[in-house]
């Protein structure tokens, strides 16, 4: 009986550790994506004015960002491989998660005069909030990256039967 209780406690600690690692890795990736986007904007606006020292600094920053992104990807991959339990799905307020993620990228879109339009039903889903955040951040980051200056990005969240559907549409 005591051994079962200790095993259950250990399993719970392992689950908390895995969750903490995943959330931390995802939380690191969002600001890194923003830094990478700003570096691209600087290159577009200022590349012709760079000195050799500026290029050296820019390259060092790009390499550091790429390295940290790769480390977080590796950590997430290892955690998924080491995960010996079923994922515990939790109720995630998807509308709020979408709004929060859009806020994280608002400076990027403002910098290039992009307009972000949100048309979202209040929806919640059962899932892993870190994975959902990563998926939404990837979609928004790509939309900002590939939408021309002055373009529009629309985030549409709607219910389709038993499913929540998120469309990120860009010009």
C-alpha positions as CSV (number, residue, x, y, z in Angstrom):
1,X,0.0,0.0,0.0
2,X,2.8,2.4,0.9
3,X,4.7,1.5,-2.2
4,X,1.7,2.3,-4.4
5,X,1.2,5.6,-2.6
6,X,4.9,6.5,-3.2
7,X,4.6,5.4,-6.9
8,X,1.5,7.6,-7.3
9,X,3.3,10.5,-5.8
10,X,6.3,10.0,-8.0
11,X,4.1,9.8,-11.1
12,X,2.4,13.0,-10.1
13,X,5.8,14.7,-9.6
14,X,7.0,13.4,-13.0
15,X,3.8,14.8,-14.6
16,X,4.3,18.2,-13.0
17,X,8.0,18.2,-14.2
18,X,7.0,17.4,-17.7
19,X,4.3,20.0,-17.8
20,X,6.8,22.6,-16.4
21,X,9.4,21.8,-19.0
22,X,6.9,22.0,-21.8
23,X,5.4,25.3,-20.7
24,X,8.9,26.8,-20.1
25,X,10.1,25.7,-23.5
26,X,7.1,27.1,-25.2
27,X,7.3,30.4,-23.2
28,X,10.9,30.7,-24.3
29,X,10.0,30.2,-28.0
30,X,7.5,33.0,-28.3
31,X,9.9,35.9,-27.4
32,X,12.6,34.3,-29.5
33,X,10.2,34.3,-32.5
34,X,9.6,37.9,-31.9
35,X,13.4,38.6,-31.7
36,X,13.9,36.7,-35.0
37,X,11.1,38.7,-36.6
38,X,12.6,42.0,-35.5
39,X,16.0,41.0,-36.8
40,X,14.4,40.3,-40.2
41,X,12.7,43.7,-40.1
42,X,16.0,45.4,-39.3
43,X,17.7,43.6,-42.2
44,X,15.0,44.8,-44.5
45,X,15.2,48.4,-43.3
46,X,18.8,48.8,-42.4
47,X,20.9,46.3,-44.3
48,X,22.4,48.8,-46.6
49,X,23.7,50.8,-43.6
50,X,25.3,47.9,-41.7
51,X,29.0,48.2,-41.0
52,X,31.2,45.0,-40.7
53,X,30.8,45.2,-36.9
54,X,27.0,45.5,-37.2
55,X,27.0,42.4,-39.5
56,X,29.1,40.5,-36.9
57,X,26.7,41.5,-34.1
58,X,23.6,40.6,-36.2
59,X,25.1,37.2,-37.1
60,X,25.9,36.5,-33.5
61,X,22.3,37.3,-32.4
62,X,20.8,35.2,-35.2
63,X,23.0,32.3,-34.3
64,X,22.1,32.6,-30.6
65,X,18.4,32.8,-31.4
66,X,18.6,29.8,-33.7
67,X,20.6,27.8,-31.1
68,X,18.1,28.5,-28.3
69,X,15.2,27.6,-30.7
70,X,16.9,24.3,-31.5
71,X,17.5,23.6,-27.8
72,X,13.8,24.2,-27.0
73,X,12.8,22.0,-29.9
74,X,15.1,19.3,-28.7
75,X,13.8,19.6,-25.1
76,X,10.2,19.3,-26.3
77,X,11.1,16.3,-28.5
78,X,12.8,14.5,-25.6
79,X,9.9,15.2,-23.3
80,X,7.5,13.7,-25.8
81,X,9.7,10.7,-26.3
82,X,10.1,10.2,-22.5
83,X,6.4,10.6,-21.8
84,X,5.1,7.3,-20.6
85,X,1.7,8.4,-19.6
86,X,-1.4,9.4,-21.4
87,X,-1.7,13.2,-21.9
88,X,-4.1,14.7,-19.4
89,X,-6.4,16.9,-21.4
90,X,-7.6,20.0,-19.6
91,X,-10.3,22.5,-20.5
92,X,-8.5,25.3,-22.3
93,X,-10.3,28.7,-23.0
94,X,-9.3,28.8,-26.6
95,X,-10.6,32.2,-27.3
96,X,-8.5,33.7,-24.5
97,X,-5.5,31.7,-25.6
98,X,-5.9,33.1,-29.1
99,X,-6.2,36.7,-27.8
100,X,-3.2,36.3,-25.6
101,X,-1.1,34.9,-28.4
102,X,-2.1,37.7,-30.7
103,X,-1.1,40.2,-28.1
104,X,2.4,38.6,-28.0
105,X,2.8,39.3,-31.7
106,X,1.1,42.8,-31.8
107,X,4.3,44.7,-31.8
108,X,5.5,42.6,-34.8
109,X,2.4,43.3,-36.9
110,X,2.4,47.0,-35.9
111,X,5.9,47.4,-37.0
112,X,5.0,46.6,-40.6
113,X,1.5,48.3,-40.4
114,X,-0.4,45.0,-40.5
115,X,-3.9,45.0,-39.3
116,X,-5.0,42.0,-37.2
117,X,-8.8,41.3,-37.2
118,X,-10.2,38.9,-34.7
119,X,-13.6,37.2,-35.2
120,X,-13.8,34.6,-32.4
121,X,-16.7,32.8,-30.8
122,X,-16.1,32.2,-27.1
123,X,-14.9,28.6,-27.2
124,X,-13.1,26.2,-24.9
125,X,-11.6,22.9,-25.9
126,X,-10.0,20.0,-24.1
127,X,-6.3,19.8,-24.9
128,X,-2.8,20.7,-23.9
129,X,-2.5,24.5,-23.5
130,X,1.2,24.6,-24.3
131,X,0.7,22.6,-27.5
132,X,-2.2,24.7,-28.5
133,X,-0.3,27.9,-27.8
134,X,2.6,26.7,-29.9
135,X,0.4,25.8,-32.8
136,X,-1.4,29.2,-32.7
137,X,1.9,31.1,-32.3
138,X,3.4,29.3,-35.3
139,X,0.4,30.2,-37.5
140,X,0.4,33.8,-36.4
141,X,4.1,34.1,-36.8
142,X,4.0,32.8,-40.3
143,X,1.1,35.0,-41.2
144,X,3.0,38.1,-40.0
145,X,6.2,37.0,-41.8
146,X,4.5,36.4,-45.1
147,X,1.9,39.2,-45.1
148,X,3.1,42.2,-47.0
149,X,3.5,45.5,-45.2
150,X,0.1,47.2,-44.7
151,X,-1.7,43.8,-45.1
152,X,-4.4,42.2,-43.0
153,X,-4.4,39.1,-40.9
154,X,-7.7,37.7,-39.8
155,X,-8.0,35.2,-36.9
156,X,-11.4,33.4,-37.1
157,X,-12.4,31.0,-34.4
158,X,-15.7,29.2,-34.7
159,X,-17.5,26.0,-33.8
160,X,-18.2,23.4,-36.5
161,X,-20.3,20.7,-34.9
162,X,-18.3,19.2,-32.1
163,X,-15.1,20.9,-33.3
164,X,-13.4,24.2,-32.8
165,X,-12.0,25.6,-36.0
166,X,-9.3,28.2,-36.1
167,X,-8.5,29.9,-39.4
168,X,-5.6,32.4,-39.7
169,X,-6.1,34.1,-43.0
170,X,-3.6,36.6,-44.4
171,X,-3.3,38.8,-47.4
